[in-house]
């Protein structure tokens, strides 16, 4: 694929997203960040352009993706707010259109795909999410279905419990089951950035862990 120069980031103001933004800046990428509360964002860089808006707003997403070669989303579900995952994917895919824009999105290990062979532990975690937060679970599953039916260059990165120590470690990857019980946010960021130039997991939903 052609060299990626400008990257749109959604969820960059969140805990995982800040690791992603910092690592992208460190690699010299130009960024466009979609932020609902830009006044709270503390990372400073000449490489950052801020778009004020919400991923649930199609116009804001369209403005964000203008001129971008990839879009990375670490946006999670907001407490007591409208469901995010599936509508965000719809808005992003509509903004991408037929352009060769790579779309990477973060999800939990509870998302199911047809080729999964989940262990008992992963299956229990999936069932807990399905039972405890059925609307959120179903919305994230719907997001996967939307991606799977699209022609976009997507990757859904599925993760277990996220730690925020900032310590880089070996990342294990599996197509069928979560290879571990936790992962550091710094390693999530690193893996997502690596996939900008690697087609191994294109149109797939790998599990990653430490």
Backbone torsions as a table, in degrees:
resi	resn	phi	psi	omega
1	UNK	NA	160.5	-179.9
2	UNK	-69.0	157.5	-179.1
3	UNK	-59.2	128.8	176.4
4	UNK	-83.7	126.2	-176.2
5	UNK	-114.5	-41.1	-178.7
6	UNK	-122.9	132.7	-174.0
7	UNK	-123.5	131.4	172.4
8	UNK	-87.4	136.2	179.6
9	UNK	-124.2	128.6	176.4
10	UNK	-115.0	131.2	-176.2
11	UNK	88.4	13.8	-177.3
12	UNK	-66.4	-15.9	177.6
13	UNK	-87.3	-6.9	-179.9
14	UNK	-82.5	177.5	-173.9
15	UNK	-65.8	-46.9	177.4
16	UNK	-71.5	-39.7	-177.8
17	UNK	-60.8	-32.4	179.7
18	UNK	-68.3	-34.4	173.2
19	UNK	-63.1	-42.2	-179.6
20	UNK	-62.2	-47.9	-179.4
21	UNK	-60.6	-45.9	-177.6
22	UNK	-62.3	-41.8	-179.8
23	UNK	-70.3	-37.1	177.4
24	UNK	-63.4	-42.7	177.0
25	UNK	-61.3	-42.4	179.7
26	UNK	-59.9	-27.3	178.6
27	UNK	-92.8	1.2	173.4
28	UNK	85.2	14.8	178.7
29	UNK	-76.5	143.7	169.3
30	UNK	-81.9	135.4	-173.5
31	UNK	-123.1	146.2	166.2
32	UNK	-119.8	119.5	-176.2
33	UNK	-106.8	129.4	172.9
34	UNK	-92.6	115.5	-175.9
35	UNK	-128.8	131.0	174.8
36	UNK	-76.1	-30.7	-177.8
37	UNK	-131.1	72.6	-177.1
38	UNK	-60.0	-23.8	-179.3
39	UNK	-67.8	-17.9	-179.7
40	UNK	-92.6	-6.8	-174.6
41	UNK	-83.7	128.9	-170.0
42	UNK	-109.9	-12.2	-179.0
43	UNK	-74.8	126.8	-177.8
44	UNK	-111.0	130.9	176.6
45	UNK	-165.9	144.5	175.2
46	UNK	-69.8	-12.8	-179.8
47	UNK	-83.1	-6.2	-174.9
48	UNK	-102.7	129.5	168.4
49	UNK	-116.2	130.9	-176.7
50	UNK	-104.1	131.0	172.1
51	UNK	-109.1	119.9	-179.2
52	UNK	-82.8	117.4	179.3
53	UNK	169.1	-173.4	-173.5
54	UNK	-123.3	139.9	179.7
55	UNK	-64.2	-18.2	177.3
56	UNK	-80.0	-6.5	179.3
57	UNK	-100.1	112.4	-177.2
58	UNK	-57.9	-36.4	-179.0
59	UNK	-66.5	-39.8	179.0
60	UNK	-65.4	-40.6	179.2
61	UNK	-66.5	-39.5	176.9
62	UNK	-61.0	-42.3	178.1
63	UNK	-66.0	-37.8	179.9
64	UNK	-62.5	-46.3	-172.6
65	UNK	-80.9	-8.4	179.6
66	UNK	-61.5	122.0	178.4
67	UNK	81.5	6.2	-177.9
68	UNK	-100.9	148.0	-178.4
69	UNK	-99.5	-12.7	-179.8
70	UNK	-156.9	158.4	174.8
71	UNK	-136.8	128.0	-179.8
72	UNK	-117.4	129.1	-177.8
73	UNK	-124.2	123.8	171.8
74	UNK	-113.6	16.7	-176.8
75	UNK	-64.7	132.4	177.3
76	UNK	-107.9	177.9	177.3
77	UNK	-74.9	133.6	179.6
78	UNK	-90.5	138.6	-178.6
79	UNK	-62.2	131.0	177.0
80	UNK	57.7	32.0	179.0
81	UNK	-122.3	163.7	177.2
82	UNK	-56.7	151.8	179.8
83	UNK	-60.7	139.5	-171.1
84	UNK	-105.3	-46.1	-162.1
85	UNK	-55.9	-55.3	-173.9
86	UNK	-70.8	-40.9	-180.0
87	UNK	-67.0	-35.9	176.8
88	UNK	-61.7	-44.0	179.6
89	UNK	-64.4	-39.9	177.1
90	UNK	-60.8	-47.4	-178.4
91	UNK	-63.9	-40.7	-178.9
92	UNK	-68.4	-45.9	179.7
93	UNK	-63.3	-38.3	177.6
94	UNK	-65.0	-37.7	179.9
95	UNK	-71.7	-32.6	177.9
96	UNK	-69.1	-44.5	-177.4
97	UNK	62.5	-131.1	-179.2
98	UNK	-94.4	6.1	-178.5
99	UNK	-73.6	150.1	178.6
100	UNK	-81.7	65.9	-178.8
101	UNK	-102.1	122.8	179.9
102	UNK	-76.4	133.4	-177.6
103	UNK	-121.6	115.8	177.2
104	UNK	-115.5	134.9	-177.0
105	UNK	-135.9	141.9	-179.8
106	UNK	-90.9	138.8	179.2
107	UNK	-145.4	168.2	177.5
108	UNK	-85.2	167.5	-179.3
109	UNK	-72.0	-5.4	-178.9
110	UNK	-75.8	-15.7	177.5
111	UNK	-66.4	134.8	179.1
112	UNK	-102.2	142.2	171.0
113	UNK	-127.7	160.9	-174.6
114	UNK	-61.7	-23.5	-176.2
115	UNK	-98.7	5.8	-178.7
116	UNK	-64.8	146.4	167.7
117	UNK	-133.4	72.2	-172.8
118	UNK	-70.6	137.9	175.4
119	UNK	-69.2	171.4	179.1
120	UNK	-59.9	-39.8	-179.1
121	UNK	-65.6	-45.4	179.5
122	UNK	-67.5	-37.7	178.2
123	UNK	-64.2	-38.5	177.6
124	UNK	-64.8	-42.4	179.0
125	UNK	-64.3	-38.6	177.8
126	UNK	-64.0	-45.1	-179.1
127	UNK	-66.3	-36.9	177.7
128	UNK	-61.4	-45.0	179.6
129	UNK	-64.9	-42.1	-179.2
130	UNK	-62.6	-37.0	-176.5
131	UNK	-82.5	-40.4	-173.3
132	UNK	-81.3	-39.8	-179.0
133	UNK	-128.7	65.9	-172.4
134	UNK	-60.3	-39.7	-177.9
135	UNK	-66.7	-44.0	179.4
136	UNK	-65.6	-43.7	178.3
137	UNK	-58.9	-49.0	-178.3
138	UNK	-64.3	-35.8	179.8
139	UNK	-67.7	-40.7	178.0
140	UNK	-67.6	-36.9	177.1
141	UNK	-65.3	-38.6	177.0
142	UNK	-63.1	-37.8	178.0
143	UNK	-60.9	-43.2	177.0
144	UNK	-60.8	-44.2	-179.1
145	UNK	-61.7	-39.4	178.3
146	UNK	-62.3	-44.1	178.9
147	UNK	-64.8	-45.3	-176.7
148	UNK	-61.9	-30.4	-179.0
149	UNK	-87.4	-5.9	-177.2
150	UNK	-91.0	170.5	174.8
151	UNK	-101.3	11.9	-174.7
152	UNK	-74.2	162.4	174.6
153	UNK	-88.5	78.3	-174.0
154	UNK	-107.7	155.7	169.9
155	UNK	-142.2	125.5	174.2
156	UNK	-103.9	116.8	-177.5
157	UNK	-95.4	114.3	-177.0
158	UNK	-97.9	130.6	-173.6
159	UNK	-130.1	152.2	172.5
160	UNK	-85.3	-149.4	-179.7
161	UNK	-59.7	130.3	-177.2
162	UNK	-97.5	128.8	172.9
163	UNK	-102.5	158.4	-176.2
164	UNK	-127.5	50.0	178.7
165	UNK	-87.7	-21.6	-177.9
166	UNK	76.3	12.2	-178.9
167	UNK	-94.1	120.0	178.9
168	UNK	-76.9	139.9	178.8
169	UNK	-146.2	179.0	178.2
170	UNK	-63.8	137.3	177.2
171	UNK	-106.1	124.2	176.3
172	UNK	-98.1	141.8	-174.6
173	UNK	-128.9	140.3	177.2
174	UNK	-145.3	144.7	177.0
175	UNK	-85.3	-15.4	-167.4
176	UNK	-120.5	-22.9	-176.3
177	UNK	-159.1	152.3	177.8
178	UNK	-66.5	122.3	-176.7
179	UNK	-80.3	-0.4	179.3
180	UNK	-164.8	177.1	-173.0
181	UNK	-99.1	-7.5	-177.9
182	UNK	-156.3	163.8	175.9
183	UNK	-154.7	145.5	178.4
184	UNK	-83.1	145.2	-179.6
185	UNK	-59.1	-32.7	178.4
186	UNK	-63.4	-35.9	179.2
187	UNK	-76.4	-31.7	173.0
188	UNK	-60.4	-47.5	179.8
189	UNK	-59.6	-47.1	-179.2
190	UNK	-61.1	-41.9	179.6
191	UNK	-65.1	-45.0	-179.2
192	UNK	-61.6	-41.0	179.7
193	UNK	-65.2	-39.6	178.5
194	UNK	-59.4	-33.7	-176.6
195	UNK	-74.9	-7.7	176.1
196	UNK	-63.4	-29.4	-175.8
197	UNK	-122.9	15.8	-178.4
198	UNK	-129.0	127.7	-177.3
199	UNK	-95.3	6.6	-175.1
200	UNK	-53.8	-43.7	-173.9
201	UNK	-107.9	20.8	-179.4
202	UNK	-62.4	131.6	-178.9
203	UNK	61.7	33.6	178.4
204	UNK	-135.5	173.0	-177.7
205	UNK	-129.8	75.3	-178.0
206	UNK	-67.9	146.6	167.0
207	UNK	-88.2	139.8	172.3
208	UNK	-131.6	150.1	175.7
209	UNK	-158.5	170.8	171.6
210	UNK	-87.7	NA	NA
